Amino acid sequence: MPEQAVEHRRIFLALWPDEATRAQLHAHQQKLKRDPALHAALQQSRSVRPGNLHMTLHFIGSVSSEVLQNLTSALDLVHANAFEMKVDTSGCFPRPRVLWLGVTQVPPALQALVQQTAVCLQQCIEAYEFRSFQPHITLFRKVRNPGELVQLPTIHWPVNSFALVESKTLPEGVQYEVLKQWPLVPLLF
């Protein structure tokens, strides 16, 4: 009897913005797109769709349904605090030619969340390699050297959950689908 093909899914862990934060991120993206100083740099770039804007915590890659199920169970045990993140800077990674928004101060609760989720990944995924965390939200891909970027107003992002997201390649482009979200422990004031 022939072996059945094992289904694999391409996944990552992310901070998934609420609608108000997503609207602000998209507004910043549009301001940069209209900036005359960036015209040449963005001419052949591709904008990330507003529905795909997020901050990756860990890129995982292609995993089987069994690994996905085990990882989901492990992530159920993550106990991390909610926090506010100040998105207050922008930049460009020369390779892979990505223009992004980011943070100048990484909240300690974000670093703790990254570390806790990394432990889950190392438990569930054989030979998982933890890469250094560079908190950023990709706005454009295939950007030529943009030079100095205009300073944009700070976005205050209330982070109340993290998400397991699947990346699907479709004829109309990449689409991200949230498979599950986990709430963070609310802040008490």
MDTraj code that builds the backbone (N, CA, C; nanometers):
import mdtraj as md
import numpy as np

residues = "MET PRO GLU GLN ALA VAL GLU HIS ARG ARG ILE PHE LEU ALA LEU TRP PRO ASP GLU ALA THR ARG ALA GLN LEU HIS ALA HIS GLN GLN LYS LEU LYS ARG ASP PRO ALA LEU HIS ALA ALA LEU GLN GLN SER ARG SER VAL ARG PRO GLY ASN LEU HIS MET THR LEU HIS PHE ILE GLY SER VAL SER SER GLU VAL LEU GLN ASN LEU THR SER ALA LEU ASP LEU VAL HIS ALA ASN ALA PHE GLU MET LYS VAL ASP THR SER GLY CYS PHE PRO ARG PRO ARG VAL LEU TRP LEU GLY VAL THR GLN VAL PRO PRO ALA LEU GLN ALA LEU VAL GLN GLN THR ALA VAL CYS LEU GLN GLN CYS ILE GLU ALA TYR GLU PHE ARG SER PHE GLN PRO HIS ILE THR LEU PHE ARG LYS VAL ARG ASN PRO GLY GLU LEU VAL GLN LEU PRO THR ILE HIS TRP PRO VAL ASN SER PHE ALA LEU VAL GLU SER LYS THR LEU PRO GLU GLY VAL GLN TYR GLU VAL LEU LYS GLN TRP PRO LEU VAL PRO LEU LEU PHE".split()
xyz = np.array([
    [0.0838, -0.1171, 0.0000],
    [0.0000, 0.0000, 0.0000],
    [0.0893, 0.1249, 0.0000],
    [0.0676, 0.2200, -0.0903],
    [0.1539, 0.3380, -0.0974],
    [0.1353, 0.4274, 0.0253],
    [0.2460, 0.4928, 0.0614],
    [0.2407, 0.5860, 0.1744],
    [0.1579, 0.7078, 0.1372],
    [0.0823, 0.7547, 0.2336],
    [0.0015, 0.8738, 0.2124],
    [0.0906, 0.9973, 0.2273],
    [0.0737, 1.0940, 0.1391],
    [0.1519, 1.2169, 0.1466],
    [0.1167, 1.2921, 0.2746],
    [0.2179, 1.3405, 0.3432],
    [0.1979, 1.4160, 0.4656],
    [0.1780, 1.5626, 0.4278],
    [0.0671, 1.6198, 0.4758],
    [0.0394, 1.7602, 0.4474],
    [0.1303, 1.8484, 0.5318],
    [0.1908, 1.9470, 0.4680],
    [0.2742, 2.0443, 0.5373],
    [0.2144, 2.1824, 0.5202],
    [0.2330, 2.2637, 0.6229],
    [0.1840, 2.4017, 0.6190],
    [0.2989, 2.4944, 0.6547],
    [0.3040, 2.6072, 0.5875],
    [0.4091, 2.7082, 0.6095],
    [0.3573, 2.8065, 0.7141],
    [0.4230, 2.8111, 0.8298],
    [0.3682, 2.8867, 0.9430],
    [0.4721, 2.9781, 1.0085],
    [0.4211, 3.0716, 1.0877],
    [0.5055, 3.1579, 1.1693],
    [0.4248, 3.2075, 1.2886],
    [0.4948, 3.2556, 1.3913],
    [0.4307, 3.3182, 1.5066],
    [0.4445, 3.4689, 1.4906],
    [0.3384, 3.5415, 1.5268],
    [0.3387, 3.6851, 1.5025],
    [0.2573, 3.7609, 1.6055],
    [0.2834, 3.8904, 1.6094],
    [0.1933, 3.9841, 1.6741],
    [0.1019, 4.0328, 1.5633],
    [-0.0270, 4.0144, 1.5834],
    [-0.1265, 4.0476, 1.4821],
    [-0.2004, 4.1715, 1.5294],
    [-0.1889, 4.2839, 1.4577],
    [-0.2466, 4.4092, 1.5085],
    [-0.3989, 4.4092, 1.5097],
    [-0.4546, 4.4838, 1.6054],
    [-0.5985, 4.5072, 1.6046],
    [-0.6293, 4.6018, 1.4886],
    [-0.7567, 4.6229, 1.4594],
    [-0.7948, 4.7030, 1.3419],
    [-0.7457, 4.8471, 1.3501],
    [-0.7508, 4.9088, 1.4691],
    [-0.7054, 5.0477, 1.4832],
    [-0.5550, 5.0588, 1.4559],
    [-0.4781, 4.9653, 1.5100],
    [-0.3328, 4.9668, 1.4872],
    [-0.3025, 4.9370, 1.3418],
    [-0.3732, 4.8406, 1.2839],
    [-0.3535, 4.8063, 1.1425],
    [-0.3800, 4.9287, 1.0540],
    [-0.4838, 5.0047, 1.0854],
    [-0.5168, 5.1248, 1.0071],
    [-0.4034, 5.2272, 1.0167],
    [-0.3444, 5.2424, 1.1352],
    [-0.2327, 5.3359, 1.1514],
    [-0.1087, 5.2884, 1.0755],
    [-0.0808, 5.1584, 1.0812],
    [0.0333, 5.1036, 1.0071],
    [0.0144, 5.1262, 0.8575],
    [-0.1068, 5.1017, 0.8104],
    [-0.1370, 5.1212, 0.6680],
    [-0.1254, 5.2692, 0.6297],
    [-0.1703, 5.3595, 0.7174],
    [-0.1592, 5.5031, 0.6899],
    [-0.0115, 5.5432, 0.6778],
    [0.0747, 5.4893, 0.7636],
    [0.2182, 5.5181, 0.7538],
    [0.2734, 5.4645, 0.6216],
    [0.2300, 5.3455, 0.5836],
    [0.2735, 5.2866, 0.4572],
    [0.2354, 5.3788, 0.3404],
    [0.1138, 5.4310, 0.3432],
    [0.0669, 5.5195, 0.2358],
    [0.1445, 5.6514, 0.2345],
    [0.1779, 5.7061, 0.3528],
    [0.2574, 5.8293, 0.3590],
    [0.3940, 5.8073, 0.2955],
    [0.4563, 5.6942, 0.3268],
    [0.5873, 5.6648, 0.2693],
    [0.5766, 5.6464, 0.1181],
    [0.4696, 5.5836, 0.0744],
    [0.4494, 5.5593, -0.0688],
    [0.4372, 5.6912, -0.1459],
    [0.3784, 5.7931, -0.0815],
    [0.3586, 5.9226, -0.1466],
    [0.4775, 6.0175, -0.1281],
    [0.5764, 5.9784, -0.0481],
    [0.6903, 6.0653, -0.0209],
    [0.7752, 6.0790, -0.1480],
    [0.7900, 6.2017, -0.2014],
    [0.8676, 6.2209, -0.3248],
    [1.0124, 6.1734, -0.3123],
    [1.0691, 6.1828, -0.1918],
    [1.2078, 6.1402, -0.1719],
    [1.2239, 5.9882, -0.1876],
    [1.1148, 5.9136, -0.1746],
    [1.1211, 5.7670, -0.1854],
    [1.0728, 5.7157, -0.3211],
    [1.0357, 5.8052, -0.4101],
    [0.9767, 5.7638, -0.5385],
    [1.0650, 5.6616, -0.6112],
    [1.1926, 5.6916, -0.6283],
    [1.2814, 5.6012, -0.7013],
    [1.3007, 5.4688, -0.6267],
    [1.3138, 5.4764, -0.4942],
    [1.3374, 5.3557, -0.4139],
    [1.2187, 5.2607, -0.4174],
    [1.0975, 5.3168, -0.4242],
    [0.9764, 5.2344, -0.4181],
    [0.9160, 5.2033, -0.5548],
    [0.9773, 5.2548, -0.6601],
    [0.9188, 5.2428, -0.7940],
    [0.8882, 5.0987, -0.8333],
    [0.9782, 5.0071, -0.8060],
    [0.9552, 4.8669, -0.8427],
    [0.9288, 4.7785, -0.7209],
    [0.8977, 4.8415, -0.6091],
    [0.8732, 4.7648, -0.4864],
    [0.7319, 4.7090, -0.4850],
    [0.7096, 4.6203, -0.3891],
    [0.5745, 4.5662, -0.3677],
    [0.5315, 4.6003, -0.2257],
    [0.4140, 4.6604, -0.2144],
    [0.3575, 4.6918, -0.0834],
    [0.3019, 4.5653, -0.0202],
    [0.3196, 4.5536, 0.1102],
    [0.2530, 4.4464, 0.1836],
    [0.1067, 4.4867, 0.1969],
    [0.0173, 4.3955, 0.1663],
    [-0.1255, 4.4244, 0.1789],
    [-0.1598, 4.4598, 0.3228],
    [-0.2538, 4.5543, 0.3417],
    [-0.2902, 4.5931, 0.4789],
    [-0.3293, 4.4743, 0.5671],
    [-0.4000, 4.3768, 0.5118],
    [-0.4416, 4.2600, 0.5891],
    [-0.3278, 4.1685, 0.6285],
    [-0.2104, 4.1870, 0.5674],
    [-0.0932, 4.1040, 0.5975],
    [0.0067, 4.1733, 0.6903],
    [-0.0176, 4.2973, 0.7294],
    [0.0759, 4.3687, 0.8162],
    [0.0800, 4.3017, 0.9537],
    [0.2004, 4.2754, 1.0033],
    [0.2186, 4.2058, 1.1306],
    [0.3640, 4.2201, 1.1746],
    [0.3952, 4.1728, 1.2947],
    [0.5331, 4.1629, 1.3408],
    [0.5630, 4.0155, 1.3670],
    [0.6573, 3.9607, 1.2939],
    [0.6950, 3.8201, 1.3111],
    [0.7748, 3.8025, 1.4394],
    [0.7324, 3.7057, 1.5200],
    [0.8089, 3.6672, 1.6387],
    [0.9100, 3.5592, 1.6019],
    [0.8616, 3.4579, 1.5279],
    [0.9466, 3.3474, 1.4827],
    [0.8950, 3.2991, 1.3485],
    [0.9835, 3.2895, 1.2504],
    [0.9473, 3.2216, 1.1265],
    [0.9770, 3.0743, 1.1481],
    [0.8789, 2.9897, 1.1218],
    [0.8932, 2.8467, 1.1492],
    [0.9171, 2.7690, 1.0207],
    [0.8405, 2.7987, 0.9171],
    [0.8556, 2.7292, 0.7901],
    [0.7533, 2.6187, 0.7758],
    [0.7861, 2.5213, 0.6949],
    [0.6941, 2.4135, 0.6604],
    [0.6973, 2.3037, 0.7664],
    [0.5792, 2.2723, 0.8223],
    [0.5695, 2.1677, 0.9240],
    [0.4517, 2.0750, 0.8926],
    [0.4600, 1.9534, 0.9439],
    [0.3518, 1.8565, 0.9261],
    [0.2361, 1.8908, 1.0194],
    [0.1218, 1.8311, 0.9923],
    [0.0041, 1.8512, 1.0781],
    [0.0306, 1.8040, 1.2203],
    [0.1069, 1.6958, 1.2339],
    [0.1389, 1.6436, 1.3670],
    [0.2239, 1.7424, 1.4457],
    [0.3270, 1.7984, 1.3818],
    [0.4119, 1.8976, 1.4486],
    [0.3286, 2.0211, 1.4823],
    [0.2425, 2.0620, 1.3914],
    [0.1568, 2.1778, 1.4147],
    [0.0676, 2.1560, 1.5366],
    [0.0122, 2.0374, 1.5481],
    [-0.0739, 2.0058, 1.6621],
    [0.0065, 2.0078, 1.7934],
    [0.1251, 1.9484, 1.7925],
    [0.2099, 1.9477, 1.9124],
    [0.2523, 2.0894, 1.9510],
    [0.2853, 2.1701, 1.8504],
    [0.3260, 2.3079, 1.8766],
    [0.2103, 2.3883, 1.9351],
    [0.0920, 2.3704, 1.8797],
    [-0.0257, 2.4412, 1.9306],
    [-0.0492, 2.4070, 2.0775],
    [-0.0353, 2.2802, 2.1123],
    [-0.0520, 2.2383, 2.2519],
    [0.0546, 2.3001, 2.3418],
    [0.1777, 2.3064, 2.2942],
    [0.2851, 2.3667, 2.3735],
    [0.2610, 2.5167, 2.3928],
    [0.2145, 2.5830, 2.2881],
    [0.1900, 2.7272, 2.2975],
    [0.0724, 2.7593, 2.3899],
    [-0.0168, 2.6617, 2.4093],
    [-0.1275, 2.6810, 2.5037],
    [-0.0760, 2.7097, 2.6452],
    [0.0474, 2.6690, 2.6748],
    [0.1036, 2.6840, 2.8091],
    [0.1821, 2.8143, 2.8280],
    [0.1967, 2.8933, 2.7219],
    [0.2689, 3.0206, 2.7328],
    [0.1896, 3.1145, 2.8227],
    [0.2593, 3.1746, 2.9168],
    [0.1968, 3.2679, 3.0122],
    [0.2803, 3.3957, 3.0095],
    [0.2368, 3.4915, 2.9274],
    [0.3129, 3.6159, 2.9122],
    [0.2196, 3.7355, 2.9300],
    [0.2781, 3.8479, 2.9638],
    [0.2009, 3.9685, 2.9909],
    [0.1724, 4.0488, 2.8642],
    [0.0558, 4.1123, 2.8623],
    [0.0233, 4.2090, 2.7581],
    [0.1146, 4.3301, 2.7755],
    [0.1284, 4.4104, 2.6730],
    [0.2152, 4.5280, 2.6804],
    [0.1770, 4.6260, 2.5707],
    [0.2288, 4.7452, 2.5827],
    [0.2131, 4.8436, 2.4759],
    [0.3471, 4.8581, 2.4067],
    [0.3427, 4.8574, 2.2745],
    [0.4638, 4.8725, 2.1964],
    [0.4571, 5.0055, 2.1231],
    [0.5672, 5.0786, 2.1258],
    [0.5741, 5.2063, 2.0555],
    [0.6501, 5.1866, 1.9248],
    [0.5755, 5.1869, 1.8158],
    [0.6350, 5.1758, 1.6828],
    [0.6785, 5.3169, 1.6460],
    [0.8103, 5.3409, 1.6517],
    [0.8587, 5.4783, 1.6434],
    [0.9796, 5.4996, 1.5534],
    [1.0119, 5.4021, 1.4710],
    [1.1261, 5.4181, 1.3822],
    [1.1002, 5.3415, 1.2529],
    [1.1809, 5.3696, 1.1536],
    [1.1700, 5.2981, 1.0263],
    [1.3104, 5.2724, 0.9743],
    [1.3200, 5.1802, 0.8805],
    [1.4511, 5.1481, 0.8256],
    [1.4372, 5.0579, 0.7055],
    [1.5520, 5.0156, 0.6563],
    [1.5542, 4.9282, 0.5387],
    [1.6611, 4.8220, 0.5596],
    [1.6250, 4.6964, 0.5390],
    [1.7231, 4.5892, 0.5375],
    [1.7717, 4.5794, 0.3926],
    [1.9021, 4.6005, 0.3694],
    [1.9506, 4.5972, 0.2314],
    [1.9280, 4.4612, 0.1643],
    [1.9431, 4.3569, 0.2401],
    [1.9071, 4.2232, 0.1925],
    [1.8125, 4.1692, 0.2962],
    [1.6952, 4.1486, 0.2672],
    [1.6261, 4.1204, 0.1416],
    [1.5552, 4.2414, 0.0796],
    [1.6101, 4.3624, 0.0964],
    [1.5536, 4.4840, 0.0366],
    [1.4117, 4.5109, 0.0871],
    [1.4009, 4.5222, 0.2174],
    [1.2728, 4.5404, 0.2857],
    [1.2725, 4.6746, 0.3583],
    [1.1668, 4.7529, 0.3391],
    [1.1471, 4.8767, 0.4145],
    [1.0480, 4.8447, 0.5258],
    [1.0795, 4.8859, 0.6494],
    [1.0024, 4.8436, 0.7657],
    [0.9793, 4.9568, 0.8641],
    [0.8839, 4.9330, 0.9539],
    [0.8638, 5.0133, 1.0736],
    [0.9094, 4.9277, 1.1907],
    [0.9609, 4.9940, 1.2959],
    [1.0095, 4.9167, 1.4092],
    [1.0040, 4.9954, 1.5384],
    [1.0754, 4.9444, 1.6369],
    [1.0765, 5.0039, 1.7704],
    [1.2197, 5.0355, 1.8108],
    [1.2376, 5.1485, 1.8803],
    [1.3709, 5.1800, 1.9310],
    [1.3938, 5.1147, 2.0676],
    [1.2854, 5.0919, 2.1422],
    [1.2930, 5.0264, 2.2724],
    [1.2077, 4.8991, 2.2686],
    [1.2716, 4.7839, 2.2818],
    [1.1973, 4.6577, 2.2842],
    [1.1397, 4.6397, 2.4246],
    [1.0066, 4.6338, 2.4376],
    [0.9480, 4.6141, 2.5702],
    [0.9952, 4.4818, 2.6321],
    [1.0285, 4.4813, 2.7607],
    [1.0710, 4.3572, 2.8258],
    [0.9673, 4.2449, 2.8099],
    [0.8390, 4.2778, 2.8119],
    [0.7351, 4.1749, 2.7952],
    [0.7409, 4.1121, 2.6562],
    [0.7800, 4.1890, 2.5560],
    [0.7956, 4.1341, 2.4205],
    [0.9133, 4.0378, 2.4179],
    [1.0240, 4.0772, 2.4785],
    [1.1408, 3.9889, 2.4820],
    [1.1079, 3.8596, 2.5564],
    [1.0314, 3.8693, 2.6654],
    [0.9914, 3.7498, 2.7411],
    [0.9020, 3.6596, 2.6561],
    [0.8106, 3.7180, 2.5803],
    [0.7232, 3.6397, 2.4923],
    [0.8046, 3.5677, 2.3852],
    [0.9002, 3.6360, 2.3264],
    [0.9861, 3.5748, 2.2241],
    [1.0619, 3.4565, 2.2843],
    [1.1140, 3.4733, 2.4052],
    [1.1911, 3.3657, 2.4688],
    [1.1024, 3.2465, 2.5047],
    [0.9827, 3.2725, 2.5595],
    [0.8925, 3.1622, 2.5956],
    [0.8497, 3.0833, 2.4718],
    [0.8157, 3.1545, 2.3649],
    [0.7710, 3.0849, 2.2439],
    [0.8868, 3.0109, 2.1774],
    [1.0085, 3.0631, 2.1905],
    [1.1253, 2.9935, 2.1355],
    [1.1443, 2.8585, 2.2035],
    [1.1207, 2.8530, 2.3345],
    [1.1319, 2.7257, 2.4076],
    [1.0311, 2.6247, 2.3513],
    [0.9090, 2.6689, 2.3254],
    [0.8064, 2.5803, 2.2677],
    [0.8516, 2.5269, 2.1320],
    [0.9079, 2.6152, 2.0502],
    [0.9532, 2.5746, 1.9172],
    [1.0659, 2.4727, 1.9269],
    [1.1592, 2.4957, 2.0180],
    [1.2714, 2.4033, 2.0333],
    [1.2254, 2.2674, 2.0844],
    [1.1172, 2.2642, 2.1641],
    [1.0635, 2.1377, 2.2141],
    [0.9922, 2.0594, 2.1047],
    [0.9288, 2.1297, 2.0119],
    [0.8391, 2.0645, 1.9156],
    [0.8977, 2.0449, 1.7764],
    [1.0000, 2.1206, 1.7423],
    [1.0524, 2.1151, 1.6060],
    [1.1992, 2.0746, 1.6112],
    [1.2252, 1.9601, 1.5543],
    [1.3603, 1.9069, 1.5537],
    [1.4536, 2.0027, 1.4810],
    [1.5657, 2.0319, 1.5429],
    [1.6695, 2.1189, 1.4866],
    [1.6205, 2.2608, 1.4589],
    [1.5203, 2.3065, 1.5366],
    [1.4763, 2.4458, 1.5186],
    [1.5913, 2.5380, 1.5569],
    [1.6211, 2.6324, 1.4697],
    [1.7305, 2.7262, 1.4932],
    [1.6735, 2.8638, 1.5265],
    [1.6966, 2.9081, 1.6484],
    [1.6492, 3.0394, 1.6931],
    [1.7391, 3.1461, 1.6337],
    [1.6789, 3.2409, 1.5637],
    [1.7539, 3.3531, 1.5076],
    [1.7315, 3.4749, 1.5958],
    [1.8251, 3.5669, 1.5933],
    [1.8089, 3.6860, 1.6767],
    [1.6825, 3.7607, 1.6333],
    [1.6132, 3.8130, 1.7312],
    [1.4855, 3.8791, 1.7086],
    [1.5079, 4.0257, 1.6748],
    [1.4592, 4.0683, 1.5593],
    [1.4659, 4.2080, 1.5173],
    [1.3224, 4.2552, 1.4944],
    [1.2611, 4.3177, 1.5963],
    [1.1200, 4.3545, 1.5851],
    [1.0962, 4.4582, 1.4748],
    [1.0174, 4.4189, 1.3761],
    [0.9859, 4.5092, 1.2660],
    [0.8572, 4.4659, 1.1967],
    [0.7951, 4.5596, 1.1278],
    [0.6757, 4.5347, 1.0471],
    [0.7136, 4.5671, 0.9032],
    [0.7160, 4.4685, 0.8171],
    [0.7518, 4.4909, 0.6773],
    [0.6403, 4.5674, 0.6072],
    [0.6773, 4.6778, 0.5415],
    [0.5804, 4.7577, 0.4656],
    [0.5960, 4.7385, 0.3151],
    [0.7227, 4.7278, 0.2685],
    [0.7512, 4.7143, 0.1254],
    [0.8623, 4.6121, 0.1055],
    [0.8536, 4.5379, -0.0038],
    [0.9580, 4.4438, -0.0438],
    [1.0178, 4.4907, -0.1764],
    [1.1393, 4.4446, -0.2052],
    [1.2106, 4.4793, -0.3283],
    [1.2327, 4.6298, -0.3407],
    [1.2793, 4.6893, -0.2328],
    [1.3051, 4.8329, -0.2265],
    [1.4501, 4.8588, -0.2664],
    [1.4712, 4.9596, -0.3494],
    [1.6081, 5.0042, -0.3767],
    [1.6512, 5.0925, -0.2608],
    [1.7772, 5.1214, -0.2494],
    [1.8284, 5.2006, -0.1380],
    [1.7462, 5.3283, -0.1204],
    [1.6714, 5.3390, -0.0108],
    [1.5837, 5.4546, 0.0063],
    [1.6525, 5.5782, 0.0632],
    [1.7775, 5.5645, 0.1099],
    [1.8425, 5.6782, 0.1739],
    [1.7796, 5.7038, 0.3097],
    [1.7806, 5.8282, 0.3519],
    [1.7246, 5.8624, 0.4827],
    [1.5730, 5.8654, 0.4763],
    [1.5099, 5.8065, 0.5762],
    [1.3644, 5.7980, 0.5790],
    [1.3055, 5.9087, 0.6648],
    [1.1890, 5.9545, 0.6253],
    [1.1172, 6.0580, 0.6987],
    [1.0695, 5.9996, 0.8322],
    [1.0760, 6.0812, 0.9366],
    [1.0272, 6.0391, 1.0684],
    [0.8745, 6.0472, 1.0704],
    [0.8100, 5.9420, 1.1144],
    [0.6637, 5.9367, 1.1219],
    [0.6198, 5.9408, 1.2678],
    [0.4950, 5.9821, 1.2932],
    [0.4456, 5.9831, 1.4318],
    [0.4463, 5.8417, 1.4916],
    [0.4657, 5.8350, 1.6219],
    [0.4681, 5.7071, 1.6937],
    [0.3300, 5.6424, 1.6924],
    [0.3297, 5.5121, 1.6698],
    [0.2074, 5.4323, 1.6799],
    [0.2137, 5.3587, 1.8134],
    [0.1107, 5.3729, 1.8945],
    [0.1025, 5.3015, 2.0218],
    [0.0184, 5.1757, 1.9978],
    [0.0853, 5.0605, 1.9971],
    [0.0214, 4.9329, 1.9642],
    [-0.0044, 4.8567, 2.0936],
    [-0.1317, 4.8433, 2.1354],
    [-0.1608, 4.7605, 2.2530],
    [-0.1557, 4.6127, 2.2128],
    [-0.0601, 4.5400, 2.2663],
    [-0.0411, 4.3991, 2.2297],
    [-0.1068, 4.3139, 2.3371],
    [-0.2167, 4.2492, 2.2985],
    [-0.2956, 4.1690, 2.3925],
    [-0.2964, 4.0200, 2.3598],
    [-0.2291, 3.9819, 2.2503],
    [-0.2273, 3.8415, 2.2100],
    [-0.1127, 3.8184, 2.1128],
    [-0.0857, 3.6917, 2.0875],
    [0.0060, 3.6539, 1.9794],
    [-0.0637, 3.5468, 1.8972],
    [-0.0160, 3.5246, 1.7754],
    [-0.0892, 3.4403, 1.6819],
    [0.0020, 3.3404, 1.6102],
    [-0.0586, 3.2279, 1.5767],
    [0.0018, 3.1298, 1.4871],
    [-0.0608, 3.1553, 1.3507],
    [0.0220, 3.1806, 1.2498],
    [-0.0269, 3.2251, 1.1198],
    [0.0261, 3.1329, 1.0109],
    [-0.0600, 3.1039, 0.9149],
    [-0.0199, 3.0249, 0.7983],
    [-0.0012, 3.1173, 0.6792],
    [0.1054, 3.0950, 0.6065],
    [0.1338, 3.1698, 0.4846],
    [0.0927, 3.0834, 0.3652],
    [0.0017, 3.1388, 0.2832],
    [-0.0463, 3.0665, 0.1656],
    [-0.0100, 3.1455, 0.0409],
    [0.0495, 3.0779, -0.0559],
    [0.0813, 3.1420, -0.1827],
    [-0.0324, 3.1144, -0.2791],
    [-0.0978, 3.2220, -0.3205],
    [-0.2118, 3.2137, -0.4113],
    [-0.1781, 3.2865, -0.5406],
    [-0.2541, 3.2635, -0.6484],
    [-0.2261, 3.3337, -0.7738],
    [-0.2243, 3.4867, -0.7581],
    [-0.3066, 3.5390, -0.6685],
    [-0.3125, 3.6848, -0.6491],
    [-0.2092, 3.7350, -0.5484],
    [-0.1262, 3.6469, -0.4951],
    [-0.0213, 3.6858, -0.4019],
    [-0.0284, 3.6094, -0.2719],
    [0.0598, 3.6440, -0.1810],
    [0.0666, 3.5768, -0.0506],
    [-0.0487, 3.6256, 0.0369],
    [-0.1103, 3.5294, 0.1040],
    [-0.2173, 3.5617, 0.1981],
    [-0.1843, 3.4947, 0.3304],
    [-0.2042, 3.5689, 0.4399],
    [-0.1800, 3.5140, 0.5721],
    [-0.3129, 3.4857, 0.6391],
    [-0.3201, 3.3689, 0.7032],
    [-0.4411, 3.3296, 0.7745],
    [-0.4053, 3.2962, 0.9186],
    [-0.4696, 3.3641, 1.0124],
    [-0.4469, 3.3361, 1.1541],
    [-0.5139, 3.2029, 1.1866],
    [-0.4334, 3.1067, 1.2337],
    [-0.4854, 2.9752, 1.2702],
    [-0.5358, 2.9738, 1.4145],
    [-0.4638, 3.0443, 1.5009],
    [-0.5039, 3.0511, 1.6416],
    [-0.4363, 3.1710, 1.7057],
    [-0.5079, 3.2341, 1.7994],
    [-0.4506, 3.3429, 1.8785],
    [-0.4568, 3.3065, 2.0254],
    [-0.3542, 3.3479, 2.0999],
    [-0.3473, 3.3250, 2.2426],
    [-0.3498, 3.4605, 2.3129],
    [-0.4383, 3.4783, 2.4108],
    [-0.4411, 3.6048, 2.4848],
    [-0.3203, 3.6151, 2.5772],
    [-0.2768, 3.7380, 2.5981],
    [-0.1721, 3.7656, 2.6958],
    [-0.2393, 3.8131, 2.8242],
    [-0.1686, 3.8013, 2.9354],
    [-0.2233, 3.8416, 3.0644],
    [-0.2442, 3.9929, 3.0613],
    [-0.3688, 4.0389, 3.0854],
    [-0.3974, 4.1824, 3.0763],
    [-0.3170, 4.2647, 3.1753],
    [-0.2864, 4.3864, 3.1330],
    [-0.2194, 4.4817, 3.2218],
    [-0.3203, 4.5367, 3.3207],
    [-0.2804, 4.5486, 3.4445],
    [-0.3679, 4.6053, 3.5472],
    [-0.3141, 4.7424, 3.5856],
    [-0.3991, 4.8402, 3.5802],
    [-0.3583, 4.9767, 3.6155],
    [-0.4224, 5.0195, 3.7433],
])
top = md.Topology()
chain = top.add_chain()
for i, resn in enumerate(residues, 1):
    res = top.add_residue(resn, chain, resSeq=i)
    for name in ("N", "CA", "C"):
        top.add_atom(name, md.element.get_by_symbol(name[0]), res)
traj = md.Trajectory(xyz[None], top)
